[in-house]
Amino acid sequence: MLYRATFADSRHLAEAAAKIKKPAMRILVVEDDPRVAELLKRGLEEEGYTVSNAYDGLMGQKLADQHPYGLVITDIVLPGQDGVALCKSLRNSKPRLPIIMLTALGTTDDKVEGLDAGADDYLVKPFEMRELMARIRAVLKRRQEVAPQKELFRFADLELNTKTMEVSRDGQAVSLTPKEFKLLEFLIKHPERVLSREEISREVWEMDFDTGTNFIDVYINYLRKKVDKGFGQKLIHTKTGVGFMLREEKSTP
């Protein structure tokens, strides 16, 4: 006798499938204030994540080395090893691991230091849990995107390799921080096009541009010093009031 699935059977199968949950993503929170650490743990667990707490940088480093976390959230000011050193170490050993920094230090220099260390995002205390969750979703979405097939990009005498993370200008190696590399990568993927600060902030840092800060201009200046300084032809240009672009200068007769 042939078995025919009924609507009730389909409903029961759907209900059974719904009960089978994927393993929760593991998040490491490195925060030396026990109260804040517990609040973060509780809030993240309510969102379905599995959370481990570390209360200093060395403990955070040890846990990150031992377990396959999907995300690290770390304060900057930590005993043992600060968050910047931890971030740099994790970025070297786990280049694809998403990292979000939390700190009470909110100046442009502080943000630049954190992002230069390799953090994917930077959130200033105090903040609401829903804002942290939005940042987490944005960072994870960016990290989960399929990497483009093209690895080597050339513009004029500038070369950028997304696989090896190497940059050269006229055959000379150019050393960039992770965020400088991402910014140059965005520019070289859209040559001869003016890119607004809003676009750059959204695509490179996965955050809305804050008109009260000038960190993008700071990074553009960093790039100019490393990519253009010492070369006759300047490649990074500013369109006043609009944004920035990668463009070859027209030679004068």
NORBEL-V646011 format. One record per residue. N is the residue number from 0. RES is the residue in one small letter. SS is DSSP state (alpha for helix, beta for strand, coil for the rest). Layout:
BEGIN
N,RES,SS ; N,RES,SS
END
This chain:
BEGIN
0,m,coil ; 1,l,coil ; 2,y,coil ; 3,r,coil ; 4,a,coil ; 5,t,coil ; 6,f,alpha ; 7,a,alpha ; 8,d,alpha ; 9,s,alpha ; 10,r,alpha ; 11,h,alpha ; 12,l,alpha ; 13,a,alpha ; 14,e,alpha ; 15,a,alpha ; 16,a,alpha ; 17,a,alpha ; 18,k,alpha ; 19,i,coil ; 20,k,coil ; 21,k,coil ; 22,p,coil ; 23,a,coil ; 24,m,coil ; 25,r,beta ; 26,i,beta ; 27,l,beta ; 28,v,beta ; 29,v,beta ; 30,e,coil ; 31,d,coil ; 32,d,coil ; 33,p,alpha ; 34,r,alpha ; 35,v,alpha ; 36,a,alpha ; 37,e,alpha ; 38,l,alpha ; 39,l,alpha ; 40,k,alpha ; 41,r,alpha ; 42,g,alpha ; 43,l,alpha ; 44,e,alpha ; 45,e,alpha ; 46,e,coil ; 47,g,coil ; 48,y,coil ; 49,t,beta ; 50,v,beta ; 51,s,beta ; 52,n,beta ; 53,a,beta ; 54,y,coil ; 55,d,coil ; 56,g,alpha ; 57,l,alpha ; 58,m,alpha ; 59,g,alpha ; 60,q,alpha ; 61,k,alpha ; 62,l,alpha ; 63,a,alpha ; 64,d,alpha ; 65,q,alpha ; 66,h,coil ; 67,p,coil ; 68,y,coil ; 69,g,coil ; 70,l,beta ; 71,v,beta ; 72,i,beta ; 73,t,beta ; 74,d,beta ; 75,i,coil ; 76,v,coil ; 77,l,coil ; 78,p,coil ; 79,g,coil ; 80,q,coil ; 81,d,coil ; 82,g,alpha ; 83,v,alpha ; 84,a,alpha ; 85,l,alpha ; 86,c,alpha ; 87,k,alpha ; 88,s,alpha ; 89,l,alpha ; 90,r,alpha ; 91,n,alpha ; 92,s,alpha ; 93,k,coil ; 94,p,coil ; 95,r,coil ; 96,l,coil ; 97,p,beta ; 98,i,beta ; 99,i,beta ; 100,m,beta ; 101,l,beta ; 102,t,beta ; 103,a,coil ; 104,l,coil ; 105,g,coil ; 106,t,coil ; 107,t,alpha ; 108,d,alpha ; 109,d,alpha ; 110,k,alpha ; 111,v,alpha ; 112,e,alpha ; 113,g,alpha ; 114,l,alpha ; 115,d,alpha ; 116,a,coil ; 117,g,coil ; 118,a,coil ; 119,d,coil ; 120,d,beta ; 121,y,beta ; 122,l,beta ; 123,v,beta ; 124,k,coil ; 125,p,coil ; 126,f,coil ; 127,e,coil ; 128,m,alpha ; 129,r,alpha ; 130,e,alpha ; 131,l,alpha ; 132,m,alpha ; 133,a,alpha ; 134,r,alpha ; 135,i,alpha ; 136,r,alpha ; 137,a,alpha ; 138,v,alpha ; 139,l,alpha ; 140,k,alpha ; 141,r,alpha ; 142,r,alpha ; 143,q,alpha ; 144,e,coil ; 145,v,coil ; 146,a,coil ; 147,p,coil ; 148,q,coil ; 149,k,coil ; 150,e,coil ; 151,l,beta ; 152,f,beta ; 153,r,beta ; 154,f,beta ; 155,a,coil ; 156,d,coil ; 157,l,beta ; 158,e,beta ; 159,l,beta ; 160,n,beta ; 161,t,coil ; 162,k,coil ; 163,t,coil ; 164,m,coil ; 165,e,beta ; 166,v,beta ; 167,s,beta ; 168,r,beta ; 169,d,coil ; 170,g,coil ; 171,q,beta ; 172,a,beta ; 173,v,beta ; 174,s,coil ; 175,l,coil ; 176,t,coil ; 177,p,alpha ; 178,k,alpha ; 179,e,alpha ; 180,f,alpha ; 181,k,alpha ; 182,l,alpha ; 183,l,alpha ; 184,e,alpha ; 185,f,alpha ; 186,l,alpha ; 187,i,alpha ; 188,k,alpha ; 189,h,coil ; 190,p,coil ; 191,e,coil ; 192,r,coil ; 193,v,coil ; 194,l,beta ; 195,s,beta ; 196,r,alpha ; 197,e,alpha ; 198,e,alpha ; 199,i,alpha ; 200,s,alpha ; 201,r,alpha ; 202,e,alpha ; 203,v,alpha ; 204,w,coil ; 205,e,coil ; 206,m,coil ; 207,d,coil ; 208,f,coil ; 209,d,coil ; 210,t,coil ; 211,g,coil ; 212,t,coil ; 213,n,coil ; 214,f,alpha ; 215,i,alpha ; 216,d,alpha ; 217,v,alpha ; 218,y,alpha ; 219,i,alpha ; 220,n,alpha ; 221,y,alpha ; 222,l,alpha ; 223,r,alpha ; 224,k,alpha ; 225,k,alpha ; 226,v,alpha ; 227,d,alpha ; 228,k,coil ; 229,g,coil ; 230,f,coil ; 231,g,coil ; 232,q,coil ; 233,k,coil ; 234,l,coil ; 235,i,beta ; 236,h,beta ; 237,t,beta ; 238,k,beta ; 239,t,coil ; 240,g,coil ; 241,v,coil ; 242,g,beta ; 243,f,beta ; 244,m,beta ; 245,l,beta ; 246,r,coil ; 247,e,coil ; 248,e,coil ; 249,k,coil ; 250,s,coil ; 251,t,coil ; 252,p,coil
END
